[in-house]
Amino acid sequence: MNRIDLKFQEDKKLLSIYFSAGFPNLEDTVPILKKLEAAGVDTVEIGLPFSDPLADGPTIQESSTQALRNGMTTEKLFTQLEGIREHITIPLVLMGYFNPMMQYGIEKFCQRCEAIGIDGLIIPDLRRCLQRAVQNTLRSTRIVQYVPHYSANSRRAHSLYRQSVQRLHLYGI
């Protein structure tokens, strides 16, 4: 059972915070994580910046653009997060677009997530036809979970909610 599952078993309301890795400064990612945990945050979603964040609002678009200007890359984020589990115990979820993950190599990406101690992935633009392949790759890690991402009024939301109660967690927008 991973840290996400354990966190959801706690009998309390949970606070999950999102921030863009590499913003406001390139080397702020780890200090921000430490401060968020010290402040009592239950889960952190670390945004992997992407050059074309169409599903995001203006605030995240701006922070992602600045993070990329600062030099944030997928490899840089992984390097920053190496050893993070020596300092952070709360669940960490990477949230990002599929393109950077695919360019990195999805299997290699998932293996790096597992080695670092990432607990889940949220991929807002992952096409339905690719979800099973990504989930199969993640199953081999035994740690990282794919967190489905659907609007509450979508046709798939209800059936996915039923599935999420069994094993997955559903990210509602």
N, C-alpha and C positions, 0 to 999 in steps of 0.2 A: 504494500500500500504506500503510495507516495505522499508527499507533503500536502498536495491539494486535497486528496481524500481525507487525510487526517484533519486538516483545517475545517473541512465541511462537517466533520463529526462534532466539532465544538458546539456547545449549546449557547451560541451568541450570534449577534449580527456581525458580519464581517465587512471590513473596509479594505477595498482594493484600489490602488493608486496606479495611474499610468504616467509615464514620462518618456520623452524621447532620449535615447542613448546619445551621448555626445553633446548635449545641450544643457546649459548655455555654453559650456566650454567642453572641449574634447575629453578632458580627463575628469569630468565631474560625475561620471556614471557610478563608480563605486562609492564615492563619498555620499552621493544622493541615496543610494541603497542603504548604506549604514544609518544615515539620518532618518530615513523612513521607518526602518525597523525599530530604531530607538524611540521614535515617536508613537509606536504602537500599531502601525499599519499591519494588516493581516496577510496581504498578498500584494505583490508588485507586478505590474505589466510593464516590461521594458520594450519600448518601441524601437524597432530596427528601422532607421531612416531609409527612405526610398525617394528617388528623384521625381516620381510621378504619383504622389499619394492622392489619387482621385476620390477614394472613399472617405477621406478625412476632411474635417472642417478646417477653417483658416488658421486656427491656433496650432494644430498639429502639423499642418502644411508648413507653416513658418518655422516651427521648431525643427522639423525634419530637414528643411532646406538649410537652416543654419548649422545643424549637426553635420550635414554633408560638406558644407563649406569649411567646417572645422577639421575635416579629415576623417569623419566616422565612416567605417566600412564594416562589413560582416566580420572579416578577420580581426579587425581592430577591437570590435566588441567582444569577440571570443577571447582575445588576448587579455582585455581588461577584466573579464569575468573569471579567468583562471584563478583558482584558489579562493573564490568568493565564499564557498561553503565553510571556510575556516572562520568567517566573520558573520555570515548571514544564515539564519535558520528558517525564515519564513519562505513560503512558496514563491518561486520566481517563474513568470510566464513571459516568453518572448512573443511579441505581437508584431507582425510584419507582413509585407506583401510576398507573394509566392515567387516573383521574378528573382529577387536576390538569393533566395533559398535554392531555387533551381540552378542559377548560375554557379553557386557554390558547390552544388551537387547535393541533392536532397538526402541521400544516405549519409554522406560525410557531414552534412549540416546536423542531422539528427544524432549522429555519433558524438559530435562536438558538444551538442546540448547535453547529452547524457553524461559525458566526461566532466563537464563543468558543474552539473547539478541543476539544470533547468528542468522544471516540473511540467511545463505545458507549452503548447504553441497555439496561438490564435492567428489564423491566416484569412483575413477578410475577403480576399479575392480568389480564394481557392475554388476552382470550378468543381461542381458536383462530380463530374466524371473523373476527377483526379483524387477525390477524397479517399477512396478505398486504397489506392496505391500509397498515399501518404500515411494513412492509418496502419497499413501493413508494415511499412518501414518503421514506424514508431513502435509497433508491437515488439519488434526485435530489440528495442532499447529497454523495455520493461519499466522504464521510469517516466519518460516524457509522454504526455497525453496530448492528443489533438483536441482542442476545444471548439466545437462547432459554433458558427457565428451566423445567426439568422435574425431577421426582423420578426418581432412578435406577431405581425399580421401576415407572415408568409404562410403558404400552404404547408410547407415542410416543418414549421415550428412546432406544431402540436405533436406529430409523430416523433420528432427529434427530442422533444421534451420527455416523452415516455421513455425513449432510449437513454436519455441523460440520467434519469432516475436510477436506471440499472447499473450504468458503468461510467458514462461520460458526463461531463459538465457542459451545459449549454450557455453560450454567451449571448445574452439578449440585448438588442439595441432598440 
